[in-house]
Amino acid sequence: MNLLIRWALNALALWITVQLGVGVSIARPGLGALLVAALVVGLVNAVVRPVMVLLTLPVTVVTFGLFLLVVNGLALALAATVSPLEVDGFGGAVLGALVLSVVSAILSRVFRDRPS
């Protein structure tokens, strides 16, 4: 159940990012396309992004972590190639990934599990 809630929150974060108009859009509007795009972004972030972070670790250390913005943008651009997500160039991917991560963090904080 927790996985479905996280998926829904990521879809909501993606929808908010698309609505802000930061260079990310959905090719086919609708809930189904948004859920598929959120699933693909989640899978890319879970499988491909850690490998990219590990491979770019020396550059990330030299740039004091700022290169992670580039890695996040590349991960979002990769997700856009196999999902209904559209990104307006590399700058749009980096800005979209930044906004998506901030919105997702805020939503995760608001809807976090509270112990009973």
C-alpha positions in Angstrom: 0.0 0.0 0.0 2.9 2.4 0.8 4.3 1.9 -2.7 1.0 2.9 -4.3 0.8 6.0 -2.1 4.4 7.0 -3.1 3.5 6.4 -6.7 0.5 8.7 -6.4 2.6 11.4 -4.6 5.2 11.2 -7.4 2.5 11.5 -10.0 1.1 14.6 -8.1 4.6 16.1 -8.0 5.0 15.5 -11.7 1.6 17.1 -12.4 2.6 20.1 -10.3 5.9 20.4 -12.2 4.1 20.2 -15.5 1.6 22.9 -14.4 4.5 25.2 -13.4 5.7 25.3 -17.0 9.4 24.8 -16.3 10.2 22.9 -19.5 8.5 19.6 -18.8 5.2 18.6 -20.3 3.0 15.5 -20.9 2.6 14.5 -24.6 -0.9 13.0 -24.1 -2.8 14.8 -21.4 -4.7 12.5 -19.0 -4.3 10.6 -15.8 -3.1 7.4 -17.5 -0.2 9.2 -19.2 0.7 11.0 -16.0 0.8 7.7 -14.0 2.9 6.0 -16.7 5.3 8.9 -16.7 5.5 8.9 -12.9 6.2 5.2 -13.0 9.0 5.5 -15.5 10.6 8.4 -13.6 10.5 6.4 -10.5 12.1 3.4 -12.1 14.8 5.5 -13.7 15.5 7.1 -10.4 15.6 3.7 -8.6 17.7 1.8 -11.2 19.6 4.0 -13.6 20.3 7.1 -11.5 22.4 5.4 -8.8 24.7 4.0 -11.5 25.0 7.4 -13.0 25.8 8.9 -9.6 28.5 6.3 -8.9 30.1 6.8 -12.3 30.2 10.6 -11.9 31.3 10.6 -8.3 34.8 12.2 -9.0 33.2 15.1 -10.9 30.5 15.4 -8.2 33.1 15.7 -5.5 35.1 18.3 -7.5 32.0 20.4 -8.0 30.9 20.0 -4.4 27.8 18.2 -5.4 26.5 20.6 -8.1 27.0 18.0 -10.8 24.2 16.1 -9.3 21.9 18.7 -10.9 23.2 17.5 -14.3 22.8 13.9 -13.3 19.2 14.5 -12.2 18.5 16.3 -15.5 20.0 13.5 -17.5 17.8 11.0 -15.6 14.7 13.0 -16.3 15.6 13.3 -20.0 16.2 9.6 -20.1 12.8 9.0 -18.6 11.3 11.3 -21.1 12.6 9.2 -24.0 10.5 6.1 -22.9 7.4 7.8 -21.5 4.8 10.3 -22.5 6.9 13.0 -20.8 8.4 15.7 -22.9 11.4 17.9 -22.0 12.4 21.1 -23.7 16.1 20.6 -24.1 18.8 20.0 -21.5 18.1 23.2 -19.6 14.5 22.2 -19.3 15.5 18.8 -18.0 17.8 20.2 -15.3 15.2 22.8 -14.2 12.4 20.3 -14.4 14.4 17.8 -12.3 15.1 20.5 -9.7 11.5 21.6 -9.5 10.3 17.9 -9.4 12.6 17.0 -6.6 11.7 20.1 -4.5 7.9 19.5 -5.0 8.3 15.8 -4.3 10.2 16.5 -1.1 7.6 18.9 0.0 4.8 16.4 -0.7 6.6 13.6 1.0 7.1 15.8 4.1 3.4 16.8 4.1 2.1 13.2 3.6 4.8 11.4 5.6 3.9 8.4 7.8 3.1 9.4 11.3 3.5 6.9 14.1 0.2 6.1 15.9 
